[in-house]
Amino acid sequence: MIIREACNCPLEVVHGMIKGKWKTMIVYQLKDGNTSLAELERGIEQITQKMLLQHLKEMQASGIVDKITGEGYPLHVEYYLTDRGKKLLSAVLIMQEIGIDYMVEQGQTELLDRKGIDYKR
């Protein structure tokens, strides 16, 4: 994550924090609380573990997520949304609704059905 020192607007700062193909999906996956790396990987189709770890590291640096490392072997790590991440989650949920509306308008409900996303409101 690279956030320019001289930004023109607060939205530019946030864009720097969340730009990337997977970051909003990671925030969405963390909406229900602490989640292991394996659970995140299963919940986001097509993401590689390397990319997931890179994004999590960047999101930690920007204060969106943090992790708890358990003791013992095997090592158990869980990720969670920080207060900043929870604020961002509100925006991500709105983005999700906009995406659902668009997909319904375009007749692209097969994916929504497959994922169990309720769009018949």
Rosetta silent file (secondary structure, phi, psi, omega in degrees, C-alpha in Angstrom):
SEQUENCE: MIIREACNCPLEVVHGMIKGKWKTMIVYQLKDGNTSLAELERGIEQITQKMLLQHLKEMQASGIVDKITGEGYPLHVEYYLTDRGKKLLSAVLIMQEIGIDYMVEQGQTELLDRKGIDYKR
SCORE:     score description
SCORE:     0.000 S_00000001
   1 L     0.000  128.899  176.665    0.000    0.000    0.000 S_00000001
   2 L  -123.510  117.264  175.562    1.348    3.353   -0.976 S_00000001
   3 L  -111.001  122.345 -179.253   -0.384    6.454    0.299 S_00000001
   4 L   -62.830  147.056  178.879    1.058    9.652   -1.076 S_00000001
   5 L   -67.801  -40.200 -178.745    2.260   12.173    1.459 S_00000001
   6 L  -107.386   93.521  179.803    0.496   15.063   -0.270 S_00000001
   7 L   -94.927  152.856  179.905   -3.043   13.956   -1.013 S_00000001
   8 L   -87.929  -15.383 -173.568   -5.667   16.171   -2.608 S_00000001
   9 L  -166.966  152.605  179.084   -8.598   14.775   -0.673 S_00000001
  10 H   -60.508  -30.144  178.631   -9.494   12.301    2.112 S_00000001
  11 H   -64.664  -31.563  177.320  -11.045    9.963   -0.456 S_00000001
  12 H   -64.535  -37.703  177.597   -7.638    9.659   -2.083 S_00000001
  13 H   -63.146  -49.205 -178.928   -6.255    8.448    1.262 S_00000001
  14 H   -63.960  -40.380  178.252   -9.001    5.818    1.616 S_00000001
  15 H   -59.005  -40.442  177.056   -8.569    4.755   -1.996 S_00000001
  16 H   -62.052  -33.054 -179.734   -4.897    4.159   -1.249 S_00000001
  17 H   -73.509  -36.164 -171.100   -5.892    1.952    1.685 S_00000001
  18 H  -111.102   -0.261 -179.194   -8.408   -0.208   -0.166 S_00000001
  19 L   -67.222  146.334 -175.331   -7.235   -0.286   -3.762 S_00000001
  20 L   129.879  151.231 -173.245   -6.584   -3.751   -5.005 S_00000001
  21 L   -62.056  -32.002 -166.975   -8.760   -6.530   -6.321 S_00000001
  22 L  -110.548  -12.746 -168.472   -9.405   -8.297   -3.021 S_00000001
  23 H   -62.394  -42.249  178.753   -9.383   -5.807   -0.142 S_00000001
  24 H   -66.544  -32.336  177.718  -13.093   -5.004   -0.053 S_00000001
  25 H   -70.150  -34.128  176.641  -13.841   -8.732   -0.217 S_00000001
  26 H   -65.315  -45.416  177.525  -11.499   -9.351    2.706 S_00000001
  27 H   -57.293  -44.993 -179.349  -13.322   -6.668    4.723 S_00000001
  28 H   -61.992  -42.322 -179.342  -16.635   -8.331    3.835 S_00000001
  29 H   -65.020  -25.518 -179.052  -15.354  -11.772    4.880 S_00000001
  30 L   -89.699    4.766 -174.055  -14.330  -10.350    8.265 S_00000001
  31 L   -61.276  -27.977 -175.789  -17.793   -8.873    8.929 S_00000001
  32 L   -95.469    4.820  177.022  -18.776  -11.641   11.375 S_00000001
  33 L   119.315 -164.713 -176.150  -15.676  -11.441   13.567 S_00000001
  34 L   -53.625  135.155 -175.834  -12.341  -13.178   13.979 S_00000001
  35 E  -141.476  137.595  179.191  -11.464  -15.354   11.004 S_00000001
  36 E   -78.322  163.554  177.563   -8.517  -17.625   10.289 S_00000001
  37 H   -59.078  -43.019 -179.394   -6.366  -17.354    7.184 S_00000001
  38 H   -62.371  -40.240  179.052   -7.758  -20.672    5.911 S_00000001
  39 H   -66.582  -40.080  176.968  -11.353  -19.456    6.333 S_00000001
  40 H   -62.513  -44.167 -179.282  -10.561  -16.239    4.476 S_00000001
  41 H   -61.887  -41.171  178.228   -8.921  -18.203    1.687 S_00000001
  42 H   -68.306  -33.193 -175.712  -11.962  -20.502    1.366 S_00000001
  43 H   -79.334  -13.937 -178.047  -14.365  -17.557    1.403 S_00000001
  44 L  -119.264  101.423 -177.484  -12.720  -15.655   -1.445 S_00000001
  45 L   -61.167  137.766  172.755  -12.739  -17.615   -4.681 S_00000001
  46 L    76.466   -2.173  177.015   -9.567  -17.445   -6.782 S_00000001
  47 L   -79.469  139.307  176.210   -7.397  -15.554   -4.261 S_00000001
  48 L   -89.138  156.638  179.222   -3.980  -17.052   -3.701 S_00000001
  49 H   -62.227  -37.943  179.132   -2.559  -17.365   -0.211 S_00000001
  50 H   -60.564  -46.204 -179.563    0.365  -15.152   -1.229 S_00000001
  51 H   -67.868  -39.855  178.266   -1.970  -12.366   -2.382 S_00000001
  52 H   -60.592  -47.045  179.451   -4.192  -12.754    0.681 S_00000001
  53 H   -63.586  -38.495  178.361   -1.212  -12.426    3.011 S_00000001
  54 H   -63.459  -47.301  179.896    0.079   -9.404    1.089 S_00000001
  55 H   -64.392  -41.772  178.679   -3.290   -7.640    1.283 S_00000001
  56 H   -61.284  -40.399  178.359   -3.701   -8.479    4.977 S_00000001
  57 H   -62.768  -44.892  178.921   -0.259   -7.039    5.690 S_00000001
  58 H   -64.742  -39.000 -179.417   -1.126   -3.829    3.813 S_00000001
  59 H   -70.832  -31.444  173.672   -4.489   -3.597    5.570 S_00000001
  60 H   -66.099  -43.125 -179.022   -2.769   -4.028    8.928 S_00000001
  61 H   -62.304  -30.934  179.816   -0.365   -1.211    8.059 S_00000001
  62 L   -93.495    2.521  175.411   -3.316    1.085    7.299 S_00000001
  63 L    78.683   22.766  179.706   -5.164    0.095   10.475 S_00000001
  64 L   -90.378  -39.939  177.831   -8.079   -1.716    8.816 S_00000001
  65 E  -127.828  162.363  171.068   -7.361   -5.192   10.180 S_00000001
  66 E  -143.592  175.352 -177.484   -5.280   -6.671   12.947 S_00000001
  67 E  -136.193  155.481  173.928   -4.472  -10.194   14.032 S_00000001
  68 E  -116.443  127.000  178.763   -4.358  -12.343   17.117 S_00000001
  69 E  -107.539  118.570  179.147   -1.656  -14.966   17.236 S_00000001
  70 L   -78.112  162.555  179.150   -2.397  -17.935   19.461 S_00000001
  71 L   -90.580  162.158  175.974    0.232  -19.810   21.356 S_00000001
  72 L    97.036 -175.141 -179.984    1.363  -23.342   20.703 S_00000001
  73 L  -129.396  134.855   -0.353    1.853  -25.471   17.668 S_00000001
  74 L   -72.293  153.856 -179.743    0.509  -25.400   15.071 S_00000001
  75 L   -61.889  132.427  179.316    0.471  -21.629   15.061 S_00000001
  76 L  -120.584  122.606 -179.086   -3.077  -20.248   14.933 S_00000001
  77 E  -121.977  134.537  174.838   -3.689  -16.724   13.662 S_00000001
  78 E  -123.709  140.952  178.901   -7.043  -14.955   13.429 S_00000001
  79 E  -105.722  151.114  178.663   -7.719  -11.678   11.685 S_00000001
  80 E  -150.122  160.256  177.334  -10.339   -9.130   12.672 S_00000001
  81 E   -80.475  134.923  173.074  -11.581   -5.680   11.712 S_00000001
  82 L   -79.765 -179.308  175.924  -10.318   -2.759   13.758 S_00000001
  83 H   -58.961  -40.565  176.769  -12.592    0.204   14.521 S_00000001
  84 H   -63.607  -40.973  178.561  -11.442    1.760   11.239 S_00000001
  85 H   -63.731  -36.240  178.119  -12.166   -1.516    9.474 S_00000001
  86 H   -67.736  -36.205  174.389  -15.678   -1.611   10.960 S_00000001
  87 H   -63.692  -43.829  179.048  -16.328    1.890    9.602 S_00000001
  88 H   -63.054  -35.139  178.715  -15.084    0.713    6.223 S_00000001
  89 H   -57.608  -38.602  178.156  -17.383   -2.321    6.476 S_00000001
  90 H   -57.180  -43.677  178.594  -20.381    0.032    6.464 S_00000001
  91 H   -67.817  -39.703 -179.681  -19.249    1.377    3.095 S_00000001
  92 H   -63.998  -38.774  178.411  -18.504   -2.119    1.778 S_00000001
  93 H   -64.732  -36.789  175.265  -22.026   -3.292    2.684 S_00000001
  94 H   -65.815  -42.665  177.637  -23.466   -0.363    0.716 S_00000001
  95 H   -61.003  -38.735  177.544  -21.207   -1.285   -2.214 S_00000001
  96 H   -60.522  -45.941  179.495  -22.474   -4.878   -1.944 S_00000001
  97 H   -61.584  -41.739  177.974  -26.092   -3.671   -2.185 S_00000001
  98 H   -62.309  -42.682  178.254  -25.282   -1.558   -5.256 S_00000001
  99 H   -63.204  -41.506  178.234  -23.619   -4.585   -6.866 S_00000001
 100 H   -62.665  -48.436  179.338  -26.618   -6.798   -6.095 S_00000001
 101 H   -56.306  -45.121 -179.316  -29.029   -4.242   -7.567 S_00000001
 102 H   -63.420  -45.475 -179.442  -26.932   -3.987  -10.720 S_00000001
 103 H   -62.767  -38.517  177.383  -26.659   -7.748  -11.140 S_00000001
 104 H   -64.908  -45.784  178.545  -30.429   -8.138  -10.741 S_00000001
 105 H   -57.757  -35.870 -177.683  -31.057   -5.382  -13.304 S_00000001
 106 L   -88.311    1.824 -179.584  -28.734   -7.164  -15.742 S_00000001
 107 L    71.875   24.836 -177.507  -30.351  -10.563  -15.140 S_00000001
 108 L  -101.703   55.118 -174.884  -27.150  -11.922  -13.589 S_00000001
 109 H   -91.092   -7.791 -179.191  -28.776  -13.649  -10.636 S_00000001
 110 H   -59.215  -44.986  178.677  -27.211  -17.087  -11.132 S_00000001
 111 H   -63.993  -41.108  178.998  -24.104  -16.099   -9.164 S_00000001
 112 H   -61.681  -42.732  177.843  -26.234  -14.547   -6.428 S_00000001
 113 H   -62.338  -45.547 -177.544  -28.246  -17.777   -6.181 S_00000001
 114 H   -61.624  -37.005 -179.223  -25.095  -19.913   -6.098 S_00000001
 115 H   -87.990   -2.659  178.948  -23.637  -17.829   -3.263 S_00000001
 116 L    72.071   30.092 -179.177  -26.921  -17.734   -1.363 S_00000001
 117 L   -89.560  123.351 -179.167  -27.194  -13.939   -1.570 S_00000001
 118 L   -76.145  119.115  178.710  -30.721  -12.697   -0.929 S_00000001
 119 L  -124.375    1.412 -178.520  -31.753  -10.275   -3.652 S_00000001
 120 L   -96.966   67.225 -176.645  -35.537  -10.694   -3.565 S_00000001
 121 L   -91.101    0.000    0.000  -36.240   -7.857   -1.143 S_00000001
